């Protein structure tokens, strides 16, 4: 999907809108994790429009402080789980899922505050 430039952003927008009404803690956590996966995969694939939109959507959602994202994705539990999940789906985050997620976390934290 992320290599299909014309469908990547509309697919992200559909997902984000479809999950907008979630209010339960575990569901919100999954929404955040999925956003991180999409943002990291988009950045990895060079789909900058997707990575930018995910960063801005995360900022606007208030799900997490963007400055805390990198610490969150570097937690051993999350990074091990994401490496396993990425491997199940063709290593869509590359050989090191933690590094890809951390790269997106830094990207989001640097970009989002600068865009109005």
C-alpha distance (Angstrom), angle and dihedral (degrees) to the residues before:
residue distance angle dihedral
X1 . . .
X2 3.80 . .
X3 3.78 92.0 .
X4 3.81 90.0 56.3
X5 3.78 97.2 85.9
X6 3.80 96.7 -171.3
X7 3.80 95.1 51.1
X8 3.80 101.7 36.2
X9 3.80 98.7 79.9
X10 3.83 96.4 41.1
X11 3.81 89.0 49.3
X12 3.81 90.9 52.5
X13 3.80 91.6 47.2
X14 3.81 90.6 50.1
X15 3.82 91.8 51.3
X16 3.81 94.5 46.3
X17 3.81 92.3 49.2
X18 3.80 93.0 44.1
X19 3.81 91.5 53.9
X20 3.79 95.9 40.7
X21 3.81 94.7 101.5
X22 3.82 95.4 56.4
X23 3.78 111.7 123.2
X24 3.82 106.3 163.2
X25 3.81 115.6 103.0
X26 3.81 96.7 -124.0
X27 3.80 91.8 46.6
X28 3.80 91.3 49.9
X29 3.80 89.4 50.4
X30 3.81 90.3 52.6
X31 3.80 90.2 47.8
X32 3.80 89.4 53.7
X33 3.81 93.4 46.7
X34 3.80 91.7 48.0
X35 3.80 89.9 49.9
X36 3.80 89.8 52.4
X37 3.81 90.6 49.8
X38 3.80 92.6 49.6
X39 3.80 93.3 45.3
X40 3.80 92.5 47.9
X41 3.81 92.9 45.7
X42 3.79 90.9 47.4
X43 3.79 92.0 50.4
X44 3.82 90.8 45.6
X45 3.83 91.4 51.2
X46 3.79 94.3 45.2
X47 3.81 93.4 -110.3
X48 3.78 92.7 141.0
X49 3.80 93.9 168.0
X50 3.81 89.0 60.9
X51 3.81 94.2 44.9
X52 3.81 91.2 49.1
X53 3.80 93.1 47.5
X54 3.81 92.6 48.3
X55 3.82 90.6 50.3
X56 3.79 91.7 50.2
X57 3.80 92.8 44.8
X58 3.80 90.8 51.1
X59 3.79 90.4 49.2
X60 3.80 92.7 49.6
X61 3.82 94.1 44.2
X62 3.79 94.9 60.7
X63 3.82 90.2 -143.0
X64 3.79 91.5 133.1
X65 3.78 140.7 -4.7
X66 3.77 104.3 -100.5
X67 3.79 90.6 -140.3
X68 3.83 88.0 64.2
X69 3.81 97.1 50.2
X70 3.79 97.7 91.2
X71 3.80 92.8 51.7
X72 3.80 88.9 48.5
X73 3.82 95.4 51.1
X74 3.80 91.7 46.1
X75 3.79 93.1 59.4
X76 3.83 108.2 118.0
X77 3.81 93.7 -125.8
X78 3.79 95.0 51.5
X79 3.79 96.8 40.3
X80 3.82 93.1 49.5
X81 3.79 91.5 47.6
X82 3.81 92.6 48.3
X83 3.81 91.9 48.6
X84 3.80 88.6 54.5
X85 3.82 93.8 46.3
X86 3.80 92.4 46.7
X87 3.81 89.3 51.2
X88 3.80 91.6 52.1
X89 3.80 89.8 56.9
X90 3.78 102.2 46.7
X91 3.81 98.0 -78.2
X92 3.80 91.4 -74.8
X93 3.81 89.5 173.6
X94 3.79 92.7 51.9
X95 3.80 126.6 -116.8
X96 3.81 93.8 -42.2
X97 3.80 114.4 42.6
X98 3.80 92.9 -179.2
X99 3.80 91.7 56.2
X100 3.82 91.6 47.9
X101 3.81 92.3 49.4
X102 3.81 91.7 45.8
X103 3.80 90.6 49.6
X104 3.80 89.9 53.8
X105 3.82 90.9 45.2
X106 3.82 90.4 55.1
X107 3.81 90.4 44.7
X108 3.82 92.3 51.5
X109 3.80 93.8 45.0
X110 3.81 91.4 50.5
X111 3.79 97.9 41.5
X112 3.79 108.1 38.7
X113 3.81 99.0 61.3
X114 3.82 90.0 52.8
X115 3.81 96.0 54.8
X116 3.78 120.8 77.4
